[in-house]
Amino acid sequence: MIDVGLWISYILFIGALAGMAVYSLINMLRDTKNAKGTLIGVGVLVGLFLVTFLLSSNELLPKYVDLGITPSQSKMIGAGLLMSYLVGFGTIAVAVYAEVRKIFMK
């Protein structure tokens, strides 16, 4: 019974992703000015991920080898963590900058 529920969840999730992609593509084709900004944002995130992927290490501790983690998985995990840290700190920095700027603009 659990297996059937998981398959239904997978199908619904894939359907939601497909609907989101189609809806986004339709809106991007309708409004090319906003699409340009969106694509620039996606490009910046992809570039940031490439930088973090190149900076991350594929070093494995013996504990992780026992769990079956490969060096490529370790590198991907490290890149994801670095990306999360950079995006998180960047978001905080932008929020602080906006508030400080608002104070001095009065």
Secondary structure by P-SEA (a helix, b strand, c coil): caaaaaaaaaaaaaaaaaaaaaaaaaaaaacaaaaaaaaaaaaaaaaaaaaaaaaccccccaaaaaacccaaaaaaaaaaaaaaaaaaaaaaaaaaaaaaaaaaac
